[in-house]
Amino acid sequence: MESIKGTTRGEDLYDSLTGVIERLKLPWCKLVNVTTDGSPNLTGKNIGLLKRIQDKVKEENPELDIIFVHCIIHQEVLCKSVLQLDHVVKVVVKLVNFIRARGLNHRQFIQFLEENDADHQDLLYHSNVRWLSLGKACQRVWELKGEISSFLELMGKAGDFPELSDTDWLCDFAFAVDILAHMNVLNEKLQGKDQFVHDMHANVKAFKTKLTLFSRQISNNTIAHFPTLATLKEAFQHAKKYSKSLDVLHRECFRRFSDFEKIEKSLQLVSCPRHWTLKQRRRSCNWK
């Protein structure tokens, strides 16, 4: 790890990286892969860090092509931006902030939940830094939506949140709860220690296959994999829209994870070396 002071332009990052590699006497020709978070100062086509690294490696070995990949967990998180759930998230965040950001409201709400024997004793905050928090915050608000509506009426604030009585918005909310839950399951599978990249890649491929299945099922009015949405009888009126959203999410996942296709053969070799060796032998025999 290297600390960088001052600006973090592509040039600054390259100078810092070059200093480390030269200090450790590492040969540039041995560099085969670089993983980034996709920020412009890294991925810029002309003066980004990756372009400078590629040029440096080509000087020593013109035949060597470095493989650049985007952090697999960060990619998964960015995929949900295409779902267009802002109209749901904004209301949920506004609702949570109204209750939790004001001490008196928060205390009265907790007391209200205790008096009504609610399944949960509080709401959860959503933080953009904590990638799993959005799905969990939406899930908690959904499970407490009855108590929340009653509390808002008690406080005389029900008119500030008309969405809670809007069936179309509730359907979108239920869909958001379910699809974010599916994405959280994938996110948790990609985290933790002792993870092998071929296992992570397999989880991503399985998720993309699931999205195709989910889209086909919803278009046929089957919502077994969306239990929250299934509780609303109006859900089938929006089946076409949700199927389209899942198709868009599938295309976005395919686009964002396309860089891993460059190393898929290597991943297969690591995950099942014996099978890969036999396959290569068969091809060699057929060619002969």
N, C-alpha and C positions, 0 to 999 in steps of 0.2 A: 504494500500500500504506500502511496506517495501523496503527501499533502501538497496542495496547489494554492498559492497565495496570489491575490490580485485577480486579473481577468482570466477567463477560462475559454478563450477562443481556440479554434482548432490548432492554430500555431502554438499557443501556450501549452496545450495538452501534448502536442507532438514533441516539443522541446523537453518537457518533463519526462515523457516516456523514453525518448532517446537517451536522456541522461541516465535513467535507471538501467536500460539495456546495456549501455556501454560500461557502466560501473560494475555490473554483474558479469560482463564479458560474455553476453549471450549472442549467438550468431543470428542475424536477421533471417537467414535462409531457413532456419528451423521453425519459424513462426508459420503456423498453418491456419489458425482460426482466431477471430476476435469477436467478442460478444459485447454489445452495447445496449443502452436504453433507448436508442433511436433519436436522441436530441440533435438539433441541426448542427451544432458545433462539432459533432462527431461524424455525422453522415453527409455533410455538405459535399456536393459533387466535385467542386473545384478546389476548395481550400479546407475541407473538413479533415478531421484526424484520420479517418479511414482511407481517404484518397492519398494522403501523405504517406501512410504506412504502406499502401499498395505500391506507390512509386518507389519507396525506399527498398522494398523487397525485390521489385523488378530490376533494380540496379545490380543486385547481387546474383539474382537468379531469374532471368526473363521468362522462364517456362513455369514458374511457380505462381499459382493463383490462390490468394488467401480467401478463405470462406468467412464472410461476415454474417453473423446472425444477431437477431434481436432477443433480449432476455425473454424467455418463454413465459414466465409468470406475468411480466409486465404486458406482454402482447395479449394474454388472455384477459387482463383487466381492461385494456383499451377496446376490446371487441364490443363490449356492451354499449359503447357510445352510439352505435348505429341503431339501437332499439328505439330511440326517440321516446324516452320515458320521462322527459323533463317535466311534463305537466303533472305527472304523478309524484316524482321526487320532490318538486318544489312544495307541493301541498303537505307531503309527509314531513319535510324538514320544518316548514312553517308551523305545523301542528306540534311537533316535538319541542321546538324552540319556545312556543307559547306556554307550554306546560312546564318545561324544565328550566328555562332561562330565568324565570321569575320565581323567587323563593317562596312567596305566599302561594302562588298557583301550584307549585310543585308539591308543597306540603299538603295542601288541600286535596290534590289529586291522589297522592299516596294514601291519605286517610280514606278517601272515597273508594279506592280499590279494596282496602282492607274491610271496609264496612259491607262491600258487596261480594266478598269472597272471590275475587277475581283470580284467574289462573296465574297472573303475573303481578308483581308488586311495583313495577315502574316501567318507564319507557327507556329505550336505548338511543344514545346519540349516534348520528351518522358523521363520520369523519372521512374526508377524501384521502387522507393519508393511510387509513386502515381500510384495505381493499375489501375485506369481508363485511364491513360494518353496514353498508347500504342494504344488502339483502336481509341482514338480521334486524335492522331497524324497521324495514318495511314489514317483515314478518311479525314483529312485536306489535306494531300499530294495527295491523290487520286483526290479530288475535284479541286486541283490546278495543276494537272500533266501537263496539256496543257501549262499553263503559265510557269511552271518550266522548261519544255523542251525548250520553246522559250528563256527563260532567260539563260539557259545553253549554247545554241547555240550562243547567243549574247556575252557571256563571253568566248566563245571558249572552254568550258568544257564539251560539250555534249559527247565526247569520254570517259570521266571518268565514265559515267553512261550508259553503253550500255543496261542495263536492261529495261530502259524506252522505248526501241523500240523492246523488246523481247516479243512476244505475249504469250509465255508459262509463263514467269515471271509475266506478267500483269494479267494473269488469276489467278495465285497463290496470287498475291497482292489483287485482287478483292475478292477472297474467304476469305482472311485474314481480309479484311475490314468488310465483312458481319458477319463472325463468331465471331469476336471480339466485334462487335456491339451487337450481341445477348448476349454475355457473360457480357458486360457492363450493359445491362438492368437487368440481374439477379443480378449482383453485387450491383447495386443501390437499388434493392428491399431488399437486405440483410442489408443495412446500415440504419443509422438514429436512432432516439430515439423512445421509446415506441414500440419496436419490440418484438413480442412474438415468442418463439423458434418454436412453432408448425406451425406458419405462414411461418417462414423462411424455415423450413423443407418442407412444402408444395410447396414453390416456387422452391426449388431444385428438388423435385420429378417431378414437372411440366416441368422443364427444361430438365430433363433426358428423359421424354416422347417426348418432342419436338425434341430432337436429333435423336431419333428413326424415327420419322416422316420425318425429314429433310433428313436423310440418304436414306430412302425408296424413297422419292420423287426425289432426285438427281439421284439415280440409274435408275429411270424411265424418266430421262431427263426433270424433272420438277423443276425449280429453282425459283419459285415464292417468296420464303422466303429469297432469296439472290439477292436483287435488283441490287447491284453493279456488281455482277458476270453476271447477266442477260443482261448487256449492251454489253457483248463481245460475238460475234458469235462463237468464238473458245472454249467457256466454255464447251460445250457438249463433246468435245474431252477428257476432264479431269474428266468427271462425275464419273467414277469408282474410281479414286484416291480420290476425295473429299468425296464420300460416305464412303470409307474405313477410311478416317481421322475422319469423324463424328462417325463412329462405335468405333474407338479407343478412342475418347474423351468420348463417352458414357460409355465405360468400365472403364475408369479412374475415371469418376465421381462416378460410382457405387462403385469402390474400395475405394476411398477417403472418401465417405460419409457413408460407411458401419457401422461405429461406432454408427451412429444415429439410426440404426435399433434396437439397444439394448434398446433404450428408446422410441421406436415408440408407444408402448401401452400406456405409460404414456402421450405422446404427444396427442394421440387420446382422452384420458380421459379429458385433459385440453381443447382441441379444441371443443369437443362436449360431455360434461358429461352426458346429458340426454340420448343421443343415446347409449353411452357406457353402462350406467346402464341398459337400456332395453335389450341390447344384452346379458349382463351377466345374466339377469333374465331368458331370453329365454333358454340359455344354461343350467341353473340350472334346469329349468322345464323339459327340454328334458332328462337331466341326471336322474332326479327322475323317 
